[in-house]
Amino acid sequence: MSDSMYSDRQSDALRAAHLYYVQSLTMKAIAAELRVSRSSVSRLLAHARDSGLVRISLHDPDEAPAKIAVRITERFDTAVHIVPVSPSTSDIERLRRVAVVSARLLGSLVESHQKVGLAWGSTLNAVSRALVPQPTEGTVFVQLNGSGNIGGEGLAYSSDMLRRFADAFEARVEQFPVPAFFDDPLTRQAFWRERTTQRILRLQTRLDLAVFSVGSPFAEVPSHVYHGEYLDRADYQSLTDDKVVGDIATVFYRADGSTQDITLNARATGPDFRVLRRTPRRVCIVAGSAKVVSLLGALAAGMITDLIIDEASAAALLRASDAERRSS
C-alpha cells in the first residue's frame, strides 16, 4: 500500500470514528455520508481502533477541519472546536450533531464551585437534551436573560432547559423570572432597582463560564426569540432600521459588534456586553451557515473566547471574513 493510499485510509477511518463515537451516528447514516457500504464503515472503525486512532480523543492535525480551526484561531484569537459535517447536511441535522459534541465538551469545562451563565435558545436547548450526567459540587447555573413572553410559554421553555443542565451536573439554578423584553424601558429601569433583580445581576458579573449561541432570524433553525412571540412587526422594523445582524442573550448588535443606540436593547433583559466580557471563558455554539453574519458580528464585539462550530459553517465564516477584508 502506497503512502498516499495509507494516508487516505487513515483520514477516512478518523472521519468514520468521529461520526460514530462522538456524533453518535448509526453505521447506516455514516455509510450514506461517506458514500460507502456499511461493511466498509465497519472496516474503517476496526482500522481506527486497531491503529490507535480511537483512544480518549480523536485528533488528526492534517485533517481539513484542523487547518480551518488554526486559521480561525489566528484571525479571531478564539479557541475553536470544529465538528466534521458534510456541506450537504441540513441545518437541523447540523444542530443535532453540534449539540451532541458540545454537550460532551461542556462536560470537561463545567467544574465544581463554578458560576456558569446560560443564555436560553434553540441551540442550548438542543445541547441540554444531549448532556451526559457528570456530578459537580457547589456549581450554579445562572440564567443570563429573562424569558417571559406574551404567550406565557417562555418561562417554561427556559426553565426546562436550565433544569436539564442542573440535573446533568447536580447543580443549582438561579433563574431570572422577568420578561425577555419589557414593553417600556422605564419599567426595566424600575425592575433593575429591585433587590431580587440586583442579586441576579451581581451573579452575572462574577461568572466563571458563559455558554451561549448567536441568534439569527435568517437561520433554518432560528433562535427561539425569533419565533416564540417575543417580537412583533414594529420590533422587527426597529431591528432593520438599527442594522442589527444578531443577538446574544437578547442583546442585539450590528455587523461591527456595536450595541449602542439600538432601540430594542433599552427594553431587553440580557447582560450588557461590557458585563459579559468580564467572564473569563465565553463559549459560543453555532450550527448552520445562515448564522455566519451574526457570528462575525459577535467576534467583532470580542464576545467569544471559545467557539464550537460545524465544519461547513467554519469554512463559510472564513470565506465571509475574507470577503469582508477585501471590501474594506
Contacts in CASP RR format, 6 or more apart in sequence:
PFRMAT RR
TARGET T0000
AUTHOR 0000-0000-0000
METHOD contacts of the structure
MODEL  1
MSDSMYSDRQSDALRAAHLYYVQSLTMKAIAAELRVSRSSVSRLLAHARD
SGLVRISLHDPDEAPAKIAVRITERFDTAVHIVPVSPSTSDIERLRRVAV
VSARLLGSLVESHQKVGLAWGSTLNAVSRALVPQPTEGTVFVQLNGSGNI
GGEGLAYSSDMLRRFADAFEARVEQFPVPAFFDDPLTRQAFWRERTTQRI
LRLQTRLDLAVFSVGSPFAEVPSHVYHGEYLDRADYQSLTDDKVVGDIAT
VFYRADGSTQDITLNARATGPDFRVLRRTPRRVCIVAGSAKVVSLLGALA
AGMITDLIIDEASAAALLRASDAERRSS
1 9 0 8 1.000
7 62 0 8 1.000
9 44 0 8 1.000
9 47 0 8 1.000
10 51 0 8 1.000
10 53 0 8 1.000
10 60 0 8 1.000
11 60 0 8 1.000
11 62 0 8 1.000
11 63 0 8 1.000
12 34 0 8 1.000
12 44 0 8 1.000
13 44 0 8 1.000
13 45 0 8 1.000
13 47 0 8 1.000
13 48 0 8 1.000
13 51 0 8 1.000
13 53 0 8 1.000
14 48 0 8 1.000
14 53 0 8 1.000
14 58 0 8 1.000
14 60 0 8 1.000
14 63 0 8 1.000
15 34 0 8 1.000
15 63 0 8 1.000
15 84 0 8 1.000
16 30 0 8 1.000
16 34 0 8 1.000
16 41 0 8 1.000
16 44 0 8 1.000
16 45 0 8 1.000
16 48 0 8 1.000
17 44 0 8 1.000
17 45 0 8 1.000
17 48 0 8 1.000
17 53 0 8 1.000
17 54 0 8 1.000
17 58 0 8 1.000
18 58 0 8 1.000
18 84 0 8 1.000
19 25 0 8 1.000
19 29 0 8 1.000
19 30 0 8 1.000
19 33 0 8 1.000
19 84 0 8 1.000
20 27 0 8 1.000
20 30 0 8 1.000
20 41 0 8 1.000
20 45 0 8 1.000
21 54 0 8 1.000
21 58 0 8 1.000
22 58 0 8 1.000
22 100 0 8 1.000
22 101 0 8 1.000
22 104 0 8 1.000
23 83 0 8 1.000
23 97 0 8 1.000
23 100 0 8 1.000
23 101 0 8 1.000
24 100 0 8 1.000
25 33 0 8 1.000
25 97 0 8 1.000
27 38 0 8 1.000
27 41 0 8 1.000
27 42 0 8 1.000
28 38 0 8 1.000
30 41 0 8 1.000
31 37 0 8 1.000
31 38 0 8 1.000
31 40 0 8 1.000
31 41 0 8 1.000
33 86 0 8 1.000
33 89 0 8 1.000
34 40 0 8 1.000
34 41 0 8 1.000
34 44 0 8 1.000
36 44 0 8 1.000
45 54 0 8 1.000
47 53 0 8 1.000
48 54 0 8 1.000
53 60 0 8 1.000
59 66 0 8 1.000
60 66 0 8 1.000
63 84 0 8 1.000
64 311 0 8 1.000
65 82 0 8 1.000
65 83 0 8 1.000
65 84 0 8 1.000
65 311 0 8 1.000
65 314 0 8 1.000
66 82 0 8 1.000
68 80 0 8 1.000
68 82 0 8 1.000
68 311 0 8 1.000
68 314 0 8 1.000
68 315 0 8 1.000
68 318 0 8 1.000
69 80 0 8 1.000
69 81 0 8 1.000
69 82 0 8 1.000
69 314 0 8 1.000
71 318 0 8 1.000
72 78 0 8 1.000
72 80 0 8 1.000
72 307 0 8 1.000
72 314 0 8 1.000
72 317 0 8 1.000
72 318 0 8 1.000
73 79 0 8 1.000
73 80 0 8 1.000
75 318 0 8 1.000
75 321 0 8 1.000
76 299 0 8 1.000
76 304 0 8 1.000
76 307 0 8 1.000
78 299 0 8 1.000
78 304 0 8 1.000
78 305 0 8 1.000
78 306 0 8 1.000
78 307 0 8 1.000
79 305 0 8 1.000
79 306 0 8 1.000
79 307 0 8 1.000
80 306 0 8 1.000
80 307 0 8 1.000
80 308 0 8 1.000
80 309 0 8 1.000
80 314 0 8 1.000
81 101 0 8 1.000
81 105 0 8 1.000
81 306 0 8 1.000
81 307 0 8 1.000
81 308 0 8 1.000
81 309 0 8 1.000
82 309 0 8 1.000
82 310 0 8 1.000
82 311 0 8 1.000
82 314 0 8 1.000
83 94 0 8 1.000
83 97 0 8 1.000
83 98 0 8 1.000
83 101 0 8 1.000
83 308 0 8 1.000
83 309 0 8 1.000
83 310 0 8 1.000
83 311 0 8 1.000
84 311 0 8 1.000
85 93 0 8 1.000
85 94 0 8 1.000
85 97 0 8 1.000
85 98 0 8 1.000
85 310 0 8 1.000
85 311 0 8 1.000
85 312 0 8 1.000
86 312 0 8 1.000
87 311 0 8 1.000
87 312 0 8 1.000
87 315 0 8 1.000
89 97 0 8 1.000
89 310 0 8 1.000
89 312 0 8 1.000
90 220 0 8 1.000
91 219 0 8 1.000
91 220 0 8 1.000
91 221 0 8 1.000
91 287 0 8 1.000
91 288 0 8 1.000
91 289 0 8 1.000
91 290 0 8 1.000
92 220 0 8 1.000
92 221 0 8 1.000
94 287 0 8 1.000
94 288 0 8 1.000
94 310 0 8 1.000
94 312 0 8 1.000
94 313 0 8 1.000
95 122 0 8 1.000
95 123 0 8 1.000
95 126 0 8 1.000
95 221 0 8 1.000
95 287 0 8 1.000
95 288 0 8 1.000
96 126 0 8 1.000
97 287 0 8 1.000
97 310 0 8 1.000
98 123 0 8 1.000
98 126 0 8 1.000
98 285 0 8 1.000
98 286 0 8 1.000
98 287 0 8 1.000
98 308 0 8 1.000
98 309 0 8 1.000
98 310 0 8 1.000
99 123 0 8 1.000
99 126 0 8 1.000
99 127 0 8 1.000
99 129 0 8 1.000
99 130 0 8 1.000
99 285 0 8 1.000
99 287 0 8 1.000
100 130 0 8 1.000
101 308 0 8 1.000
102 127 0 8 1.000
102 130 0 8 1.000
102 285 0 8 1.000
102 308 0 8 1.000
103 127 0 8 1.000
103 128 0 8 1.000
103 130 0 8 1.000
103 131 0 8 1.000
103 132 0 8 1.000
104 130 0 8 1.000
104 132 0 8 1.000
105 308 0 8 1.000
106 127 0 8 1.000
106 131 0 8 1.000
106 211 0 8 1.000
106 283 0 8 1.000
107 131 0 8 1.000
107 132 0 8 1.000
107 134 0 8 1.000
107 169 0 8 1.000
109 209 0 8 1.000
109 281 0 8 1.000
109 283 0 8 1.000
110 116 0 8 1.000
110 134 0 8 1.000
110 136 0 8 1.000
110 139 0 8 1.000
110 169 0 8 1.000
110 171 0 8 1.000
110 209 0 8 1.000
111 136 0 8 1.000
111 139 0 8 1.000
112 136 0 8 1.000
112 137 0 8 1.000
112 138 0 8 1.000
112 139 0 8 1.000
113 136 0 8 1.000
113 137 0 8 1.000
113 138 0 8 1.000
113 139 0 8 1.000
114 136 0 8 1.000
114 139 0 8 1.000
114 140 0 8 1.000
114 208 0 8 1.000
114 209 0 8 1.000
115 139 0 8 1.000
115 140 0 8 1.000
115 142 0 8 1.000
115 203 0 8 1.000
115 206 0 8 1.000
115 207 0 8 1.000
115 208 0 8 1.000
115 209 0 8 1.000
116 139 0 8 1.000
116 140 0 8 1.000
116 141 0 8 1.000
116 142 0 8 1.000
116 165 0 8 1.000
116 171 0 8 1.000
116 207 0 8 1.000
116 208 0 8 1.000
116 209 0 8 1.000
116 210 0 8 1.000
116 211 0 8 1.000
117 141 0 8 1.000
117 142 0 8 1.000
117 143 0 8 1.000
117 144 0 8 1.000
117 204 0 8 1.000
117 207 0 8 1.000
117 209 0 8 1.000
117 210 0 8 1.000
117 211 0 8 1.000
117 279 0 8 1.000
118 124 0 8 1.000
118 141 0 8 1.000
118 142 0 8 1.000
118 143 0 8 1.000
118 144 0 8 1.000
118 161 0 8 1.000
118 162 0 8 1.000
118 165 0 8 1.000
118 210 0 8 1.000
118 211 0 8 1.000
118 212 0 8 1.000
119 144 0 8 1.000
119 145 0 8 1.000
119 210 0 8 1.000
119 211 0 8 1.000
119 212 0 8 1.000
119 213 0 8 1.000
119 248 0 8 1.000
119 249 0 8 1.000
119 250 0 8 1.000
119 270 0 8 1.000
120 143 0 8 1.000
120 145 0 8 1.000
120 147 0 8 1.000
120 157 0 8 1.000
120 158 0 8 1.000
120 161 0 8 1.000
120 162 0 8 1.000
120 224 0 8 1.000
121 157 0 8 1.000
121 158 0 8 1.000
121 161 0 8 1.000
121 213 0 8 1.000
121 215 0 8 1.000
121 223 0 8 1.000
121 224 0 8 1.000
121 225 0 8 1.000
122 213 0 8 1.000
122 221 0 8 1.000
122 222 0 8 1.000
122 223 0 8 1.000
122 224 0 8 1.000
123 213 0 8 1.000
123 221 0 8 1.000
123 223 0 8 1.000
123 285 0 8 1.000
123 286 0 8 1.000
123 287 0 8 1.000
124 161 0 8 1.000
124 211 0 8 1.000
124 212 0 8 1.000
124 213 0 8 1.000
124 285 0 8 1.000
125 157 0 8 1.000
125 160 0 8 1.000
125 161 0 8 1.000
125 224 0 8 1.000
127 211 0 8 1.000
127 285 0 8 1.000
128 160 0 8 1.000
128 161 0 8 1.000
128 164 0 8 1.000
128 165 0 8 1.000
128 168 0 8 1.000
129 164 0 8 1.000
131 164 0 8 1.000
131 165 0 8 1.000
131 168 0 8 1.000
131 169 0 8 1.000
132 168 0 8 1.000
133 167 0 8 1.000
133 168 0 8 1.000
133 169 0 8 1.000
133 170 0 8 1.000
134 168 0 8 1.000
134 169 0 8 1.000
135 169 0 8 1.000
135 170 0 8 1.000
136 169 0 8 1.000
136 170 0 8 1.000
136 171 0 8 1.000
137 170 0 8 1.000
138 171 0 8 1.000
138 172 0 8 1.000
139 169 0 8 1.000
139 170 0 8 1.000
139 171 0 8 1.000
139 172 0 8 1.000
140 171 0 8 1.000
140 172 0 8 1.000
140 173 0 8 1.000
140 174 0 8 1.000
140 203 0 8 1.000
141 162 0 8 1.000
141 165 0 8 1.000
141 166 0 8 1.000
141 169 0 8 1.000
141 171 0 8 1.000
141 172 0 8 1.000
141 173 0 8 1.000
141 174 0 8 1.000
142 174 0 8 1.000
142 176 0 8 1.000
142 200 0 8 1.000
142 203 0 8 1.000
142 204 0 8 1.000
142 207 0 8 1.000
143 158 0 8 1.000
143 162 0 8 1.000
143 173 0 8 1.000
143 174 0 8 1.000
143 175 0 8 1.000
143 176 0 8 1.000
143 200 0 8 1.000
144 176 0 8 1.000
144 204 0 8 1.000
144 210 0 8 1.000
144 212 0 8 1.000
144 249 0 8 1.000
144 270 0 8 1.000
144 271 0 8 1.000
144 276 0 8 1.000
145 176 0 8 1.000
145 180 0 8 1.000
145 249 0 8 1.000
145 250 0 8 1.000
145 251 0 8 1.000
145 268 0 8 1.000
145 269 0 8 1.000
145 270 0 8 1.000
145 271 0 8 1.000
146 158 0 8 1.000
146 176 0 8 1.000
146 177 0 8 1.000
146 178 0 8 1.000
146 179 0 8 1.000
146 180 0 8 1.000
146 250 0 8 1.000
146 269 0 8 1.000
146 270 0 8 1.000
147 154 0 8 1.000
147 155 0 8 1.000
147 157 0 8 1.000
147 158 0 8 1.000
147 159 0 8 1.000
147 176 0 8 1.000
147 179 0 8 1.000
147 180 0 8 1.000
148 154 0 8 1.000
148 155 0 8 1.000
148 158 0 8 1.000
148 178 0 8 1.000
148 179 0 8 1.000
148 180 0 8 1.000
149 179 0 8 1.000
149 180 0 8 1.000
149 228 0 8 1.000
149 229 0 8 1.000
149 230 0 8 1.000
150 229 0 8 1.000
150 230 0 8 1.000
151 228 0 8 1.000
151 229 0 8 1.000
152 229 0 8 1.000
153 228 0 8 1.000
153 229 0 8 1.000
154 180 0 8 1.000
154 228 0 8 1.000
155 177 0 8 1.000
157 224 0 8 1.000
158 175 0 8 1.000
159 175 0 8 1.000
162 173 0 8 1.000
162 175 0 8 1.000
163 173 0 8 1.000
165 171 0 8 1.000
165 173 0 8 1.000
166 172 0 8 1.000
166 173 0 8 1.000
174 200 0 8 1.000
174 203 0 8 1.000
176 200 0 8 1.000
176 269 0 8 1.000
178 191 0 8 1.000
178 197 0 8 1.000
178 269 0 8 1.000
179 269 0 8 1.000
180 225 0 8 1.000
180 230 0 8 1.000
180 250 0 8 1.000
180 268 0 8 1.000
180 269 0 8 1.000
181 230 0 8 1.000
181 231 0 8 1.000
181 235 0 8 1.000
181 250 0 8 1.000
181 264 0 8 1.000
181 267 0 8 1.000
181 268 0 8 1.000
181 269 0 8 1.000
182 188 0 8 1.000
182 191 0 8 1.000
182 267 0 8 1.000
182 269 0 8 1.000
183 267 0 8 1.000
184 267 0 8 1.000
185 266 0 8 1.000
185 267 0 8 1.000
188 266 0 8 1.000
188 267 0 8 1.000
188 269 0 8 1.000
191 197 0 8 1.000
192 198 0 8 1.000
192 201 0 8 1.000
201 271 0 8 1.000
204 271 0 8 1.000
204 275 0 8 1.000
204 276 0 8 1.000
205 275 0 8 1.000
205 278 0 8 1.000
207 278 0 8 1.000
207 279 0 8 1.000
208 279 0 8 1.000
208 280 0 8 1.000
208 281 0 8 1.000
209 279 0 8 1.000
209 280 0 8 1.000
209 281 0 8 1.000
209 282 0 8 1.000
209 283 0 8 1.000
210 276 0 8 1.000
210 279 0 8 1.000
210 281 0 8 1.000
210 282 0 8 1.000
210 283 0 8 1.000
211 283 0 8 1.000
211 285 0 8 1.000
212 248 0 8 1.000
212 249 0 8 1.000
212 282 0 8 1.000
212 283 0 8 1.000
212 284 0 8 1.000
212 285 0 8 1.000
213 223 0 8 1.000
213 248 0 8 1.000
213 284 0 8 1.000
213 285 0 8 1.000
213 286 0 8 1.000
213 291 0 8 1.000
214 223 0 8 1.000
214 246 0 8 1.000
214 247 0 8 1.000
214 248 0 8 1.000
214 284 0 8 1.000
214 286 0 8 1.000
214 291 0 8 1.000
214 294 0 8 1.000
214 295 0 8 1.000
214 298 0 8 1.000
215 222 0 8 1.000
215 223 0 8 1.000
215 225 0 8 1.000
215 226 0 8 1.000
215 246 0 8 1.000
215 247 0 8 1.000
215 248 0 8 1.000
215 291 0 8 1.000
215 294 0 8 1.000
216 222 0 8 1.000
216 223 0 8 1.000
216 226 0 8 1.000
216 245 0 8 1.000
216 246 0 8 1.000
216 290 0 8 1.000
216 291 0 8 1.000
216 293 0 8 1.000
216 294 0 8 1.000
217 223 0 8 1.000
217 226 0 8 1.000
217 236 0 8 1.000
217 239 0 8 1.000
217 246 0 8 1.000
218 290 0 8 1.000
218 291 0 8 1.000
218 293 0 8 1.000
218 294 0 8 1.000
219 288 0 8 1.000
219 290 0 8 1.000
219 291 0 8 1.000
220 288 0 8 1.000
220 290 0 8 1.000
221 287 0 8 1.000
221 288 0 8 1.000
223 247 0 8 1.000
225 231 0 8 1.000
225 247 0 8 1.000
225 250 0 8 1.000
230 250 0 8 1.000
231 239 0 8 1.000
235 264 0 8 1.000
238 263 0 8 1.000
238 264 0 8 1.000
239 252 0 8 1.000
239 262 0 8 1.000
239 264 0 8 1.000
241 263 0 8 1.000
242 252 0 8 1.000
242 254 0 8 1.000
242 261 0 8 1.000
242 262 0 8 1.000
242 263 0 8 1.000
242 264 0 8 1.000
243 254 0 8 1.000
243 255 0 8 1.000
244 252 0 8 1.000
244 253 0 8 1.000
244 254 0 8 1.000
244 262 0 8 1.000
244 264 0 8 1.000
245 253 0 8 1.000
245 254 0 8 1.000
245 255 0 8 1.000
245 293 0 8 1.000
245 294 0 8 1.000
245 296 0 8 1.000
245 297 0 8 1.000
246 252 0 8 1.000
246 253 0 8 1.000
246 293 0 8 1.000
246 294 0 8 1.000
246 297 0 8 1.000
246 298 0 8 1.000
247 253 0 8 1.000
247 294 0 8 1.000
248 273 0 8 1.000
248 276 0 8 1.000
248 284 0 8 1.000
248 298 0 8 1.000
248 303 0 8 1.000
249 270 0 8 1.000
249 271 0 8 1.000
249 276 0 8 1.000
250 268 0 8 1.000
250 269 0 8 1.000
250 270 0 8 1.000
251 259 0 8 1.000
251 265 0 8 1.000
251 268 0 8 1.000
251 270 0 8 1.000
251 271 0 8 1.000
251 272 0 8 1.000
251 273 0 8 1.000
252 259 0 8 1.000
252 262 0 8 1.000
252 264 0 8 1.000
252 265 0 8 1.000
252 268 0 8 1.000
253 259 0 8 1.000
253 262 0 8 1.000
253 273 0 8 1.000
253 297 0 8 1.000
253 298 0 8 1.000
253 301 0 8 1.000
254 262 0 8 1.000
254 297 0 8 1.000
255 293 0 8 1.000
255 296 0 8 1.000
255 297 0 8 1.000
255 300 0 8 1.000
256 297 0 8 1.000
256 300 0 8 1.000
257 297 0 8 1.000
257 298 0 8 1.000
257 300 0 8 1.000
257 301 0 8 1.000
257 302 0 8 1.000
258 301 0 8 1.000
259 265 0 8 1.000
259 272 0 8 1.000
259 273 0 8 1.000
259 301 0 8 1.000
273 301 0 8 1.000
273 303 0 8 1.000
276 282 0 8 1.000
276 303 0 8 1.000
277 302 0 8 1.000
277 303 0 8 1.000
280 305 0 8 1.000
281 305 0 8 1.000
281 306 0 8 1.000
282 303 0 8 1.000
282 304 0 8 1.000
282 305 0 8 1.000
282 306 0 8 1.000
283 304 0 8 1.000
283 305 0 8 1.000
283 306 0 8 1.000
283 307 0 8 1.000
283 308 0 8 1.000
284 295 0 8 1.000
284 298 0 8 1.000
284 303 0 8 1.000
284 304 0 8 1.000
284 306 0 8 1.000
284 307 0 8 1.000
284 308 0 8 1.000
285 308 0 8 1.000
285 309 0 8 1.000
286 295 0 8 1.000
286 307 0 8 1.000
286 308 0 8 1.000
286 309 0 8 1.000
286 310 0 8 1.000
286 313 0 8 1.000
287 309 0 8 1.000
287 310 0 8 1.000
287 313 0 8 1.000
288 310 0 8 1.000
288 312 0 8 1.000
288 313 0 8 1.000
289 312 0 8 1.000
289 313 0 8 1.000
289 316 0 8 1.000
291 313 0 8 1.000
292 313 0 8 1.000
292 316 0 8 1.000
292 317 0 8 1.000
292 320 0 8 1.000
293 320 0 8 1.000
295 307 0 8 1.000
295 309 0 8 1.000
295 313 0 8 1.000
295 317 0 8 1.000
296 317 0 8 1.000
296 320 0 8 1.000
296 321 0 8 1.000
296 324 0 8 1.000
298 304 0 8 1.000
309 317 0 8 1.000
END
